[in-house]
């Protein structure tokens, strides 16, 4: 009898990859909000609902799953941006209920500016990950800066430009999420994300 050599099998942790969910939730919500910023659609409850349930809760769930994957970057990114969406909805809904005054232009500029700073710092983490995420975080940093300046100065044209840039940012996040999903499903590169060596 000829002895057989067992074929090595990669052991999986049994936990699904939450990145496609988090990236698509962020990307789709970002695209829809920036359709409004660019002037293509009006502000309505669809944007608020996406901000609460998909951009918000779905990303928080993805971030919590990243804990099980031992991915600190994913945990920090998905939970932070999930709560960004929830806080943004809160800034709209809380004044509508009369619980607190609406933020001033300077207040919104500070809010968007601090998120821009956070995103810029998170960008440095993407330098060890892949080119697609670098584009997402780089373009998101630019988006926050444009929005912060637009709110701080009252420049509506800059806000509209931010809308166009935000659509590109959101589409890049959707691409990165779907690329992660399809590459995993097919076990090969279907959509490139530019792995960093």
LINPE-V508021 format. One record per helix or strand of 2 or more residues. SS is the DSSP state (~ for helix, > for strand). FROM is the first residue (numbers start at 1). TO is the last residue. If there is no record, write none. Layout:
ss->[SS	SS]
from->[FROM	FROM]
to->[TO	TO]
//
This chain:
ss->[~	~	~	~	~	~]
from->[19	45	72	105	131	156]
to->[38	68	96	126	153	186]
//
